[in-house]
């Protein structure tokens, strides 16, 4: 499968929303809100990176990266997510390619690191791991909140995502 990763453009927005909704439907809720998070980040101009995956000219995946604060200060760290792939194409490497390409672009742009909340089994393959001194209040358990420093230094403190992450349907 030939997967093209590129930056989103305005005509992609509706398809990104549809794919994100479909990707999360039934996973954690029958009323997913991840598509609303992406919309909220875009409306607030807080999508540092918004990448789509195309296969045969059709958008089949999306990943968002947005700034986070640590102890209420922006330190050039970003949050990964949501990441979504059309349900019929999941587990074929599309999400992994979106994540790897996004992390590479973030680092090229001078970011110091990236955080996320998710499955350690899945995200450790990209180098993410939990750090005792870096926390996120909404994480169900410490091992689900992970960081990937691009350099040696890992800050300590409480991470906060943009308010778009705290919406409800």
Buried (B, 14 or more C-beta within 10 A) or exposed (E): EEBEBEEBEEEBBEBBBBBBBBBBBEEEEEEBBBBBBBBBBBEEEBBBBBBBBBBEEEBBBBBBBBBBBBEEEEBBBBBBBBBBBBEEBBEBBBBBBBBBBBBEBBBEEEBBBBBBBBEBEBBEEBEBBBBEEBBBEEBEEEEBBBBBBBEEEBBEBEBBBBEBBEEEE
